C-alpha cells in the first residue's frame, strides 16, 4: 500500500561570497522577509595569533539581502558603525514595509584579552539594506544590569517580535532564568520588565500572533514548554511525552500554533499544537535512518505549511577525523507523517555552522558557512569563512511499506519508494524514479528517462524506451540482479552480486561492479566495465569500449571497431583478459592506460591453448615486460597480421611490426 508524502529536491546551489579576506565567523543566520526574499546576517573576526590579539575595529557585523529566488539583491552591507566596540552576536527582527533591525553586543576592556560584554546596540535598515538612521543603545533593565555585573558572558539578548509599535527583547540572565522587556525603536524601555525565575531557558520561538513559546529546564531537572501570551503570561504545555534530559526544539507556525520536537538516540519526535497549547497531532516519529551519530536537529516551517526537520550527523572518516552531514525530512499531510530523509550537504570535515528558513512559494533555503583556521610556515594564523546556500523545493512521492507492494504508474513523472519486500513497480510513461529497497523486486520503467534502483535482493530491472539509469544492490547481501536496458542510451551499475546487465539498443554505459558479472552491450557504441572478479563481457554491434577490470575476464567485442582496455596502475589484481574476437582488420584496438609507456615494453608470445579457438592456431599473449604480467590473451591471435595497441592517449603501435 502506498501513501503520498513529500521529500526535499535540490533546485539550486549558490555561492554567496568568501566575505572578508583572512577572517571567519561565529554566528551566521538566514531569516525570511515577510515581503519575500531573505536577509543573511553574520559576524566576522580576524585572524590572530596568541601573542598579538586583534584590534576591536576588526570585528564587524555584515548582511546580505536576497530576493525571493535566493539571489543576491544587494552588495555586502556592514551593519555596525565604524565606532562599534568589538561587535558580536548579531540578531535580526523585521519591522514594517520590509525594513528590519539588526542588534549586536559590544564589549569593553583594556585590550582584546580582557574585554567583556557591556552594552547592546541596534540599527534599522530599509528594505534595500540602506541604513535608516544611526545606531542606538538599548536601555538595560535593573535585572539585566545585575546579571552583567555578576557574569557578563552569560547575559545575552535576543530580538523577539515587533507588534507595529513596540519591540520585545528576550534577556538571558546569568542565573539561567530569563526576562522580557518591551522597547521602542530607539532602544528606550516601555513598561515593566517581566521576569521568569527558577527555570533555565533552553530554546524559544516568537509566535505569529504575539507571545512566544519557551523550553526550560525546571528546578527538578525536567523539561517544560511554556506558552507565553501577548501579555507574557505563562502557562505550562502538557507534552504527550516528556523529553527527559533532551533539549526540545521549537518552531512557531503561521496559523498561530507551534511544534515541539526532541531527539532520543537516532529518532526525532515531533508534535503539533494549536495557539491555545492543545495538541493537534499524534506523536510523529522522524527516523532519517542515517548510520551515524545524530548530534543536533532544527525545525523550519515552509510557506506552504510543511515542516522540515534538519538533522546533523557526525561520523568518523577514513582518517579517523570527524565528518558532518545534514539531512532533511519533510513532515506533511492532514495526519502528519515524515517523508524519507534526503542528504542536503556533502560531508564536511572543517568547522562550519548552518541555518535554514523557508522562502517564497514553499522553498527551503539552507545556509552553510564553512570556516577554517590554519597556520602557515612562519607561525601566522590565517582564517576564512566561505558562505554557500542551497535551495530546495518539496517533491511528492509514493511511500511504500516493508511488505510486498505493487504500483502501476501513469504518464506523469512519478517517484516511488517501496522499501523492503518483494515489490512490483511499473512506472508507466513519464520520467519515473523507482526505488525498490531490499527484497526480490521487479522494476519496470517503460517509456521515459527513468531511474531504477533495486537495493539488495535478486531483482529484475527493465528500462524500456528512454535513457534509463539503473542501480543494483549496495551491500554484500545482494547476490544477483538482472537488468534489461531496452531502447535508449542507458547507464547501469550492477553493484554487488553476480549480475546480468543488458544494454540492448542505444549507446549504453554498463558497469558490472562487484561480483562475477555478465555484461552485454547490444547494438550501439557501448562502454562496458566489469571491475572485480572474473566477468564475461559482450560488446555486440557497434564500436564498443570493453574494460574487464580486475580478475580474469572473457571479452567479446562483437561487430565493429572495439577497444579492449587495461588500466595498468594495479596489475597485481589483473589476471589477464581473454579476448575472443580480436580483429585488426575490423579496427579493434588494445589500450593500455598507464602513461609514459613505450611499445618496446610489450612483447607477444604465441602458444596454442587447447579448446580456446581454432585447432592448430596459436593464441597471442600480450605481456607487459616491466612487471611480467599477461595483459591480454587473444584467441587465434597468431592469425592476425597486426596487433595494434593505443598508448599514452596519443598513438597506435603495431606490436608485430
NUDO-946021 format. One record per residue (C-alpha): residue number from 1; residue in three letters; x, y, z. Coordinates in Angstrom, 1 decimal. Example, Ala and Ser with C-alpha at 12.3 -4.5 7.8 and 13.67 -1.06 7.14 Angstrom:
<recs>
num:residu:X:Y:Z
1:ALA:12.3:-4.5:7.8
2:SER:13.7:-1.1:7.1
</recs>
This chain:
<recs>
num:residu:X:Y:Z
1:UNK:0.0:0.0:0.0
2:UNK:1.4:3.4:-1.0
3:UNK:0.7:6.8:0.6
4:UNK:1.8:10.1:-0.8
5:UNK:4.4:12.1:1.1
6:UNK:6.9:14.8:0.4
7:UNK:10.7:14.9:0.2
8:UNK:13.2:17.7:-0.5
9:UNK:14.6:18.2:-4.0
10:UNK:17.6:20.4:-4.8
11:UNK:16.9:23.3:-7.2
12:UNK:20.0:25.5:-6.9
13:UNK:23.4:25.8:-5.3
14:UNK:24.6:29.4:-4.7
15:UNK:28.0:30.6:-3.5
16:UNK:27.4:33.9:-1.8
17:UNK:31.0:35.1:-1.1
18:UNK:34.2:34.4:0.8
19:UNK:33.1:37.6:2.7
20:UNK:36.3:39.2:4.1
21:UNK:39.8:38.0:3.5
22:UNK:41.6:36.4:6.4
23:UNK:38.5:36.4:8.7
24:UNK:36.0:33.9:9.9
25:UNK:32.6:33.9:11.7
26:UNK:30.9:32.7:14.9
27:UNK:27.2:33.5:14.1
28:UNK:25.6:33.2:10.7
29:UNK:21.9:33.1:10.1
30:UNK:19.2:33.5:7.4
31:UNK:15.8:35.0:8.0
32:UNK:13.0:35.1:5.5
33:UNK:11.4:38.5:4.9
34:UNK:7.6:38.8:5.2
35:UNK:7.5:40.6:1.9
36:UNK:9.6:38.0:0.2
37:UNK:13.3:37.1:0.0
38:UNK:15.6:36.9:3.0
39:UNK:18.4:38.5:4.9
40:UNK:21.7:36.7:5.7
41:UNK:23.5:38.3:8.6
42:UNK:26.7:37.3:10.4
43:UNK:29.6:38.5:12.5
44:UNK:33.3:38.3:11.4
45:UNK:36.5:38.3:13.4
46:UNK:40.1:38.5:12.1
47:UNK:43.0:36.1:12.1
48:UNK:45.3:36.5:15.0
49:UNK:48.0:34.6:17.0
50:UNK:48.1:34.1:20.7
51:UNK:50.7:36.8:21.2
52:UNK:49.1:39.6:19.2
53:UNK:45.3:40.0:19.8
54:UNK:43.4:41.8:17.1
55:UNK:42.1:45.3:17.4
56:UNK:38.4:45.7:18.2
57:UNK:38.0:47.6:14.9
58:UNK:38.5:44.4:13.0
59:UNK:35.3:42.9:14.5
60:UNK:32.3:43.5:12.2
61:UNK:28.6:42.7:11.5
62:UNK:27.6:42.2:7.9
63:UNK:24.5:41.2:6.0
64:UNK:23.2:40.4:2.5
65:UNK:19.7:41.0:1.1
66:UNK:18.4:38.2:-1.1
67:UNK:15.4:38.2:-3.5
68:UNK:12.6:35.7:-3.5
69:UNK:14.7:33.3:-5.5
70:UNK:17.6:33.4:-3.1
71:UNK:19.7:35.5:-5.4
72:UNK:21.8:38.4:-4.1
73:UNK:19.8:41.6:-4.3
74:UNK:22.5:43.8:-2.8
75:UNK:26.2:44.1:-2.2
76:UNK:27.6:43.2:1.2
77:UNK:26.4:45.6:3.8
78:UNK:28.1:46.4:7.1
79:UNK:25.6:46.8:9.9
80:UNK:27.6:48.2:12.8
81:UNK:29.2:51.7:12.6
82:UNK:32.9:52.3:12.5
83:UNK:32.8:53.4:16.1
84:UNK:31.4:50.0:17.3
85:UNK:33.5:48.4:20.1
86:UNK:34.1:44.7:19.3
87:UNK:30.6:43.9:17.9
88:UNK:29.5:40.3:18.1
89:UNK:26.3:38.1:18.5
90:UNK:24.1:39.7:15.8
91:UNK:20.3:39.2:15.8
92:UNK:17.5:40.4:13.5
93:UNK:13.8:41.4:13.7
94:UNK:11.6:42.5:10.8
95:UNK:9.6:45.7:11.1
96:UNK:7.2:47.2:8.6
97:UNK:7.5:48.0:4.8
98:UNK:10.3:45.5:4.5
99:UNK:12.6:47.3:7.0
100:UNK:14.5:45.4:9.7
101:UNK:16.5:45.9:12.8
102:UNK:19.9:44.2:13.4
103:UNK:21.2:44.1:17.0
104:UNK:24.7:43.3:18.4
105:UNK:26.7:43.1:21.6
106:UNK:29.7:45.4:22.3
107:UNK:32.5:44.7:24.8
108:UNK:34.8:46.9:26.9
109:UNK:38.2:46.3:28.4
110:UNK:41.9:47.4:28.3
111:UNK:42.9:45.1:25.5
112:UNK:41.4:42.3:23.4
113:UNK:42.1:39.6:26.0
114:UNK:40.3:41.5:28.9
115:UNK:37.2:42.5:27.1
116:UNK:33.8:41.6:28.5
117:UNK:30.2:42.2:27.1
118:UNK:29.0:45.6:28.4
119:UNK:26.3:47.1:26.1
120:UNK:23.7:46.2:23.5
121:UNK:23.0:48.1:20.3
122:UNK:20.8:48.2:17.3
123:UNK:20.3:49.8:13.9
124:UNK:17.4:49.9:11.5
125:UNK:17.7:49.3:7.7
126:UNK:15.2:49.8:4.9
127:UNK:14.1:47.0:2.5
128:UNK:17.1:47.7:0.2
129:UNK:19.6:47.4:3.0
130:UNK:20.4:51.1:3.4
131:UNK:20.7:52.4:7.0
132:UNK:17.6:54.3:8.1
133:UNK:19.5:56.2:10.8
134:UNK:22.3:56.0:13.3
135:UNK:22.7:53.1:15.7
136:UNK:21.3:53.2:19.2
137:UNK:21.9:51.6:22.6
138:UNK:19.3:49.6:24.4
139:UNK:18.5:50.7:27.9
140:UNK:19.1:47.9:30.4
141:UNK:16.5:46.9:33.0
142:UNK:17.8:46.5:36.5
143:UNK:17.7:42.7:36.4
144:UNK:19.9:42.8:33.3
145:UNK:22.4:45.2:34.9
146:UNK:22.7:42.9:37.8
147:UNK:23.3:39.9:35.5
148:UNK:26.0:41.8:33.7
149:UNK:27.7:42.7:36.9
150:UNK:27.6:39.0:38.1
151:UNK:28.5:37.3:34.8
152:UNK:28.6:39.4:31.6
153:UNK:29.4:36.4:29.4
154:UNK:26.1:34.7:30.4
155:UNK:24.0:37.8:29.8
156:UNK:22.6:37.8:26.2
157:UNK:19.8:39.4:24.3
158:UNK:17.5:38.1:21.5
159:UNK:15.1:40.1:19.4
160:UNK:11.6:38.7:19.6
161:UNK:9.0:40.5:17.5
162:UNK:7.5:43.9:16.7
163:UNK:3.8:44.5:17.1
164:UNK:3.6:47.7:15.0
165:UNK:4.7:49.9:17.8
166:UNK:7.0:48.1:20.2
167:UNK:9.9:45.7:20.0
168:UNK:10.2:42.8:22.5
169:UNK:13.6:41.7:23.7
170:UNK:14.4:38.4:25.5
171:UNK:17.2:38.7:28.1
172:UNK:19.0:35.6:29.1
173:UNK:20.4:36.1:32.6
174:UNK:23.4:34.6:34.4
175:UNK:21.2:32.6:36.7
176:UNK:19.8:30.7:33.7
177:UNK:16.5:32.5:34.1
178:UNK:15.2:35.0:31.6
179:UNK:13.3:38.3:31.3
180:UNK:11.3:40.1:28.7
181:UNK:11.3:43.9:28.1
182:UNK:9.4:46.0:25.5
183:UNK:11.3:48.8:23.7
184:UNK:10.6:51.5:21.2
185:UNK:12.6:51.7:18.0
186:UNK:15.2:54.0:19.7
187:UNK:16.1:51.4:22.4
188:UNK:14.0:53.1:25.2
189:UNK:12.2:50.8:27.7
190:UNK:8.4:50.6:27.5
191:UNK:6.5:49.3:30.6
192:UNK:7.8:46.9:33.2
193:UNK:10.2:44.1:32.9
194:UNK:8.6:40.6:33.0
195:UNK:10.9:38.2:34.9
196:UNK:10.8:34.4:34.8
197:UNK:12.7:32.9:37.7
198:UNK:13.5:29.3:38.7
199:UNK:13.8:27.8:35.3
200:UNK:16.8:27.8:32.9
201:UNK:15.8:28.7:29.3
202:UNK:16.9:26.2:26.7
203:UNK:15.2:27.4:23.5
204:UNK:12.4:29.7:22.4
205:UNK:10.3:30.9:19.4
206:UNK:8.2:34.0:19.0
207:UNK:4.6:33.2:17.9
208:UNK:2.9:34.5:14.8
209:UNK:0.1:36.3:16.7
210:UNK:2.2:37.6:19.6
211:UNK:3.7:35.9:22.7
212:UNK:6.1:33.0:22.4
213:UNK:6.9:29.5:23.4
214:UNK:9.9:28.7:25.6
215:UNK:11.5:25.4:26.5
216:UNK:13.1:25.5:30.0
217:UNK:14.8:23.2:32.5
218:UNK:12.7:23.1:35.6
219:UNK:14.1:23.0:39.1
220:UNK:13.6:19.3:39.2
221:UNK:15.7:19.0:36.0
222:UNK:12.7:18.0:33.8
223:UNK:12.0:19.8:30.6
224:UNK:8.9:22.0:30.3
225:UNK:7.5:24.1:27.4
226:UNK:5.9:27.4:28.5
227:UNK:3.3:29.2:26.4
228:UNK:3.5:33.0:26.9
229:UNK:0.6:35.0:25.6
230:UNK:0.9:38.6:24.2
231:UNK:1.0:40.0:27.7
232:UNK:3.8:37.5:28.6
233:UNK:1.6:35.5:31.0
234:UNK:2.9:31.9:31.1
235:UNK:1.1:28.5:31.1
236:UNK:2.8:25.1:31.0
237:UNK:2.1:22.9:27.9
238:UNK:1.1:19.3:28.7
239:UNK:3.5:17.4:26.4
240:UNK:2.4:13.9:25.2
241:UNK:5.8:12.5:26.2
242:UNK:8.3:14.3:28.4
243:UNK:11.6:14.7:26.6
244:UNK:13.5:13.9:29.7
245:UNK:17.1:15.1:29.5
246:UNK:16.8:16.1:25.8
247:UNK:16.6:19.7:24.7
248:UNK:13.3:20.5:22.9
249:UNK:13.4:22.3:19.6
250:UNK:10.6:24.8:18.9
251:UNK:9.1:26.4:15.8
252:UNK:6.2:28.8:15.5
253:UNK:3.6:28.1:12.8
254:UNK:1.9:30.6:10.5
255:UNK:-1.6:29.8:11.9
256:UNK:-0.5:30.8:15.4
257:UNK:0.3:27.3:16.6
258:UNK:3.7:25.7:17.2
259:UNK:5.6:22.5:17.0
260:UNK:7.8:20.8:19.6
261:UNK:10.5:18.2:18.9
262:UNK:13.2:16.4:20.7
263:UNK:15.7:13.6:19.8
264:UNK:16.1:10.3:21.6
265:UNK:19.2:8.5:20.2
266:UNK:18.5:8.1:16.5
267:UNK:14.8:9.1:16.4
268:UNK:13.3:12.6:16.4
269:UNK:9.9:13.0:18.0
270:UNK:7.6:15.9:16.8
271:UNK:4.2:17.1:17.9
272:UNK:2.0:19.9:16.7
273:UNK:0.0:22.3:18.9
274:UNK:-2.7:24.9:18.4
275:UNK:-2.4:28.5:19.5
276:UNK:-4.1:27.6:22.8
277:UNK:-1.5:24.9:23.6
278:UNK:-3.6:21.9:22.9
279:UNK:-2.1:19.0:20.9
280:UNK:-3.5:18.7:17.4
281:UNK:-1.5:15.8:16.2
282:UNK:-0.3:12.4:17.5
283:UNK:3.4:12.0:18.2
284:UNK:5.2:11.9:14.9
285:UNK:8.4:9.8:14.5
286:UNK:11.1:11.1:12.2
287:UNK:13.8:8.5:11.7
288:UNK:16.2:9.6:8.9
289:UNK:17.8:6.1:9.0
290:UNK:21.4:7.5:8.8
291:UNK:24.1:5.3:10.1
292:UNK:25.9:8.0:12.1
293:UNK:25.6:9.8:15.4
294:UNK:22.7:12.3:15.5
295:UNK:24.1:15.4:17.2
296:UNK:21.5:18.2:16.6
297:UNK:18.3:19.0:14.7
298:UNK:16.3:22.0:13.8
299:UNK:12.7:22.8:12.6
300:UNK:11.7:25.0:9.8
301:UNK:8.1:25.7:8.6
302:UNK:7.7:26.3:4.9
303:UNK:5.4:29.0:3.5
304:UNK:3.1:26.2:2.2
305:UNK:2.8:24.8:5.8
306:UNK:5.1:21.8:5.8
307:UNK:7.7:21.3:8.5
308:UNK:11.2:20.4:7.6
309:UNK:13.3:18.6:10.2
310:UNK:17.0:19.2:9.5
311:UNK:19.3:16.7:11.2
312:UNK:23.1:17.0:11.8
313:UNK:25.2:13.8:11.9
314:UNK:28.8:13.1:12.9
315:UNK:30.8:10.1:11.8
316:UNK:34.4:9.1:11.6
317:UNK:36.1:9.4:8.2
318:UNK:38.7:7.1:6.8
319:UNK:41.5:9.1:8.5
320:UNK:39.8:8.9:12.0
321:UNK:38.7:12.5:11.7
322:UNK:35.1:13.7:12.2
323:UNK:32.9:14.5:9.2
324:UNK:29.5:16.1:9.4
325:UNK:26.5:16.0:7.1
326:UNK:23.0:17.4:7.1
327:UNK:19.8:15.6:6.1
328:UNK:16.3:17.0:5.7
329:UNK:12.9:15.3:6.3
330:UNK:9.5:16.9:5.3
331:UNK:6.5:16.4:7.7
332:UNK:3.2:16.9:5.9
333:UNK:-0.4:15.8:5.5
334:UNK:-3.7:16.1:7.3
335:UNK:-2.4:13.3:9.6
336:UNK:1.2:14.4:9.5
337:UNK:3.8:11.9:8.6
338:UNK:7.5:12.2:7.8
339:UNK:8.9:11.6:4.3
340:UNK:12.2:10.0:3.6
341:UNK:15.3:11.9:4.6
342:UNK:17.4:13.5:1.8
343:UNK:21.1:14.3:2.3
344:UNK:21.3:18.1:1.8
345:UNK:25.1:18.6:2.2
346:UNK:28.2:16.7:1.2
347:UNK:30.4:15.6:4.2
348:UNK:32.5:18.4:5.7
349:UNK:35.5:17.9:8.0
350:UNK:36.3:21.6:8.7
351:UNK:34.4:23.6:11.3
352:UNK:31.2:25.1:10.0
353:UNK:27.8:26.5:11.0
354:UNK:24.4:26.4:9.4
355:UNK:20.9:27.8:9.4
356:UNK:17.8:27.5:7.3
357:UNK:14.5:29.2:6.7
358:UNK:11.5:29.0:4.3
359:UNK:11.3:31.3:1.3
360:UNK:8.6:32.3:-1.1
361:UNK:6.4:29.6:-2.7
362:UNK:7.4:26.9:-0.2
363:UNK:11.1:26.6:-0.9
364:UNK:13.7:26.0:1.7
365:UNK:17.0:28.0:1.9
366:UNK:19.8:26.2:3.7
367:UNK:22.8:28.3:4.6
368:UNK:26.2:26.6:5.2
369:UNK:29.2:28.5:6.4
370:UNK:32.5:26.7:6.1
371:UNK:35.0:28.2:8.4
372:UNK:38.6:27.2:8.9
373:UNK:41.8:28.3:10.7
374:UNK:45.3:27.3:9.7
375:UNK:48.9:28.3:10.5
376:UNK:51.5:29.0:7.8
377:UNK:55.2:28.1:7.8
378:UNK:56.0:31.3:9.7
379:UNK:53.6:30.7:12.5
380:UNK:51.0:33.2:11.4
381:UNK:47.4:32.2:11.9
382:UNK:45.0:32.6:8.9
383:UNK:41.3:32.1:8.9
384:UNK:38.5:32.2:6.3
385:UNK:34.8:31.8:6.0
386:UNK:33.0:30.7:2.8
387:UNK:29.2:31.1:2.5
388:UNK:27.2:28.7:0.5
389:UNK:23.4:28.4:0.1
390:UNK:21.3:25.6:-1.3
391:UNK:17.6:26.0:-2.3
392:UNK:15.2:23.1:-2.1
393:UNK:11.6:22.5:-3.1
394:UNK:9.3:19.8:-1.9
395:UNK:8.6:16.8:-4.3
396:UNK:5.7:14.4:-3.9
397:UNK:6.5:10.7:-3.9
398:UNK:4.7:7.4:-3.2
399:UNK:5.8:5.9:0.1
400:UNK:5.5:2.1:0.4
401:UNK:5.8:-0.4:3.2
402:UNK:8.0:-3.3:4.2
403:UNK:5.5:-5.7:2.7
404:UNK:5.2:-6.9:-0.9
405:UNK:3.9:-3.7:-2.6
406:UNK:2.5:-3.2:-6.1
407:UNK:2.5:0.1:-8.0
408:UNK:1.4:1.0:-11.6
409:UNK:2.2:4.5:-12.7
410:UNK:0.7:6.8:-15.3
411:UNK:2.1:9.2:-17.9
412:UNK:3.2:11.6:-15.1
413:UNK:6.7:11.7:-13.6
414:UNK:6.5:9.6:-10.5
415:UNK:8.8:9.0:-7.6
416:UNK:8.3:5.7:-5.7
417:UNK:10.0:4.3:-2.6
418:UNK:9.0:0.7:-2.0
419:UNK:11.3:-0.3:0.9
420:UNK:11.6:-4.0:1.9
421:UNK:9.5:-6.8:0.5
422:UNK:9.2:-8.4:-2.9
423:UNK:7.8:-5.3:-4.8
424:UNK:6.4:-4.9:-8.3
425:UNK:6.8:-1.3:-9.6
426:UNK:5.7:-0.2:-13.1
427:UNK:6.3:3.4:-13.7
428:UNK:4.4:3.7:-17.0
429:UNK:5.0:6.6:-19.2
430:UNK:6.9:9.6:-17.8
431:UNK:10.4:10.1:-16.3
432:UNK:10.0:7.9:-13.2
433:UNK:12.2:7.1:-10.3
434:UNK:11.6:3.7:-8.8
435:UNK:13.4:2.6:-5.6
436:UNK:12.8:-1.0:-4.8
437:UNK:14.6:-1.3:-1.5
438:UNK:15.6:-4.7:-0.1
439:UNK:13.8:-7.8:-1.4
440:UNK:13.3:-9.5:-4.7
441:UNK:11.9:-6.6:-6.7
442:UNK:10.7:-6.2:-10.3
443:UNK:11.0:-2.6:-11.5
444:UNK:9.7:-1.6:-15.0
445:UNK:10.4:1.9:-16.3
446:UNK:8.5:1.6:-19.7
447:UNK:8.6:5.0:-21.6
448:UNK:10.6:8.0:-20.4
449:UNK:14.0:8.6:-18.9
450:UNK:13.7:6.5:-15.8
451:UNK:15.8:5.8:-12.7
452:UNK:15.5:2.3:-11.3
453:UNK:17.4:1.3:-8.2
454:UNK:16.8:-2.2:-6.8
455:UNK:18.6:-2.3:-3.4
456:UNK:19.6:-5.7:-2.1
457:UNK:17.9:-8.9:-3.3
458:UNK:17.5:-10.8:-6.5
459:UNK:16.0:-8.1:-8.6
460:UNK:14.8:-7.6:-12.2
461:UNK:15.0:-4.2:-13.7
462:UNK:13.5:-3.4:-17.1
463:UNK:14.1:0.1:-18.6
464:UNK:12.1:0.1:-21.8
465:UNK:12.3:3.1:-24.1
466:UNK:14.2:6.2:-23.0
467:UNK:17.6:6.9:-21.5
468:UNK:17.4:5.0:-18.2
469:UNK:19.7:4.7:-15.2
470:UNK:19.9:1.5:-13.2
471:UNK:21.4:0.7:-9.8
472:UNK:21.8:-2.7:-8.2
473:UNK:22.4:-3.8:-4.6
474:UNK:24.8:-1.8:-2.4
475:UNK:25.9:-4.4:0.1
476:UNK:27.3:-8.0:0.1
477:UNK:23.7:-9.2:0.9
478:UNK:22.9:-8.6:-2.8
479:UNK:23.5:-11.8:-4.8
480:UNK:22.1:-11.3:-8.3
481:UNK:20.3:-8.7:-10.4
482:UNK:19.1:-8.8:-14.0
483:UNK:19.0:-5.5:-16.0
484:UNK:17.4:-5.0:-19.4
485:UNK:18.1:-1.6:-20.7
486:UNK:15.8:-1.6:-23.7
487:UNK:15.9:1.3:-26.1
488:UNK:17.8:4.5:-25.4
489:UNK:21.3:5.4:-24.1
490:UNK:21.2:3.7:-20.7
491:UNK:23.5:3.7:-17.7
492:UNK:23.7:0.7:-15.3
493:UNK:25.7:-0.2:-12.3
494:UNK:25.2:-3.8:-11.0
495:UNK:26.6:-3.1:-7.6
496:UNK:27.2:-6.2:-5.5
497:UNK:26.4:-9.7:-6.7
498:UNK:26.8:-11.8:-9.8
499:UNK:24.7:-9.7:-12.2
500:UNK:23.4:-9.8:-15.8
501:UNK:23.4:-6.4:-17.5
502:UNK:22.0:-6.0:-21.0
503:UNK:22.1:-2.6:-22.6
504:UNK:20.1:-3.6:-25.7
505:UNK:19.6:-0.7:-28.2
506:UNK:21.5:2.5:-27.8
507:UNK:24.9:3.7:-26.7
508:UNK:25.0:2.3:-23.2
509:UNK:27.3:2.5:-20.2
510:UNK:27.3:-0.7:-18.2
511:UNK:29.3:-1.4:-15.1
512:UNK:29.1:-4.8:-13.5
513:UNK:30.9:-3.6:-10.4
514:UNK:31.4:-6.2:-7.7
515:UNK:30.9:-9.9:-8.4
516:UNK:31.3:-12.2:-11.4
517:UNK:29.1:-10.4:-13.9
518:UNK:27.8:-10.9:-17.4
519:UNK:27.7:-7.6:-19.3
520:UNK:26.1:-7.4:-22.8
521:UNK:26.1:-4.1:-24.7
522:UNK:23.8:-5.0:-27.6
523:UNK:23.6:-2.6:-30.5
524:UNK:25.3:0.8:-30.3
525:UNK:28.6:2.1:-29.3
526:UNK:28.7:0.9:-25.7
527:UNK:31.1:1.3:-22.7
528:UNK:31.4:-1.9:-20.7
529:UNK:33.2:-2.2:-17.4
530:UNK:33.3:-5.2:-15.1
531:UNK:35.7:-4.2:-12.2
532:UNK:36.2:-7.1:-9.7
533:UNK:36.3:-10.9:-10.2
534:UNK:36.1:-12.9:-13.4
535:UNK:33.5:-11.4:-15.7
536:UNK:32.1:-12.0:-19.2
537:UNK:31.6:-9.0:-21.4
538:UNK:30.0:-9.0:-24.9
539:UNK:30.1:-5.7:-26.8
540:UNK:27.6:-6.7:-29.6
541:UNK:27.2:-4.5:-32.6
542:UNK:28.9:-1.1:-32.7
543:UNK:32.3:0.4:-31.8
544:UNK:32.5:-0.7:-28.1
545:UNK:34.9:0.1:-25.3
546:UNK:35.4:-3.0:-23.2
547:UNK:37.2:-2.9:-19.8
548:UNK:37.4:-6.1:-17.9
549:UNK:38.8:-4.5:-14.7
550:UNK:40.3:-6.8:-12.1
551:UNK:40.2:-10.6:-12.4
552:UNK:40.5:-12.9:-15.4
553:UNK:37.8:-11.8:-17.7
554:UNK:36.4:-13.1:-21.0
555:UNK:35.8:-10.4:-23.6
556:UNK:34.0:-10.4:-26.9
557:UNK:33.7:-7.1:-28.8
558:UNK:31.2:-8.3:-31.4
559:UNK:30.9:-6.5:-34.7
560:UNK:32.5:-3.1:-35.1
561:UNK:35.9:-1.5:-34.2
562:UNK:36.2:-2.3:-30.5
563:UNK:38.7:-1.2:-27.9
564:UNK:39.9:-3.6:-25.1
565:UNK:41.2:-1.7:-22.2
566:UNK:43.6:-2.4:-19.3
567:UNK:44.2:0.4:-16.8
568:UNK:47.7:-0.6:-15.8
569:UNK:48.0:1.1:-12.5
570:UNK:47.5:-2.0:-10.3
571:UNK:48.4:-5.1:-12.3
572:UNK:48.6:-7.4:-9.3
573:UNK:44.8:-7.6:-9.3
574:UNK:44.7:-8.1:-13.1
575:UNK:44.8:-11.8:-14.1
576:UNK:44.8:-11.3:-17.8
577:UNK:41.8:-10.9:-20.1
578:UNK:40.9:-13.4:-22.8
579:UNK:39.7:-11.7:-26.0
580:UNK:37.6:-14.0:-28.1
581:UNK:37.3:-12.0:-31.4
582:UNK:40.2:-9.5:-31.7
583:UNK:40.4:-8.4:-35.4
584:UNK:42.8:-5.8:-36.5
585:UNK:41.0:-5.8:-39.9
586:UNK:37.8:-4.7:-38.2
587:UNK:39.6:-1.8:-36.4
588:UNK:39.9:-3.4:-33.0
589:UNK:42.5:-1.9:-30.6
590:UNK:44.2:-2.8:-27.3
591:UNK:44.5:0.2:-25.0
592:UNK:46.9:0.4:-22.0
593:UNK:46.1:3.2:-19.5
594:UNK:49.4:3.7:-17.8
595:UNK:51.0:6.9:-19.1
596:UNK:54.6:7.1:-20.3
597:UNK:54.8:3.6:-21.7
598:UNK:56.6:2.6:-24.9
599:UNK:55.8:-0.1:-27.5
600:UNK:59.2:-1.7:-26.7
601:UNK:57.9:-2.5:-23.2
602:UNK:55.4:-5.1:-24.6
603:UNK:56.1:-8.5:-26.1
604:UNK:53.8:-11.0:-27.8
605:UNK:54.2:-14.7:-27.2
606:UNK:52.4:-17.3:-29.3
607:UNK:51.2:-20.5:-27.6
608:UNK:48.2:-22.7:-28.5
609:UNK:45.7:-23.3:-25.8
610:UNK:43.6:-26.5:-26.4
611:UNK:39.9:-25.7:-26.8
612:UNK:40.4:-21.9:-26.8
613:UNK:39.9:-21.4:-30.6
614:UNK:40.5:-23.0:-33.9
615:UNK:42.7:-26.1:-33.5
616:UNK:46.2:-25.5:-34.8
617:UNK:46.1:-21.7:-34.4
618:UNK:48.1:-20.3:-31.5
619:UNK:46.8:-17.7:-29.1
620:UNK:48.7:-14.4:-28.8
621:UNK:49.7:-13.4:-25.2
622:UNK:50.5:-9.7:-24.8
623:UNK:52.9:-9.2:-21.9
624:UNK:54.0:-6.0:-20.1
625:UNK:57.7:-6.5:-19.7
626:UNK:58.4:-4.3:-16.7
627:UNK:56.2:-6.5:-14.5
628:UNK:55.9:-9.7:-16.5
629:UNK:52.1:-9.5:-16.3
630:UNK:50.0:-11.0:-19.1
631:UNK:47.5:-8.3:-20.1
632:UNK:45.6:-9.9:-22.9
633:UNK:45.2:-13.4:-24.4
634:UNK:44.0:-13.0:-28.0
635:UNK:42.2:-16.2:-29.1
636:UNK:43.6:-17.3:-32.5
637:UNK:45.9:-14.2:-32.3
638:UNK:48.6:-15.9:-34.5
639:UNK:46.2:-15.5:-37.4
640:UNK:46.4:-11.7:-37.1
641:UNK:48.7:-9.7:-39.4
642:UNK:48.7:-6.8:-36.9
643:UNK:48.1:-6.5:-33.1
644:UNK:47.5:-2.8:-32.5
645:UNK:47.9:-1.1:-29.2
646:UNK:47.0:2.5:-28.3
647:UNK:49.4:4.1:-25.8
648:UNK:49.5:7.4:-23.8
649:UNK:46.3:8.6:-25.4
650:UNK:48.3:9.6:-28.5
651:UNK:49.4:6.9:-30.9
652:UNK:48.6:3.4:-32.2
653:UNK:51.5:0.9:-32.5
654:UNK:51.6:-2.5:-34.2
655:UNK:53.2:-4.9:-31.7
656:UNK:54.0:-7.3:-34.6
657:UNK:55.9:-4.7:-36.6
</recs>
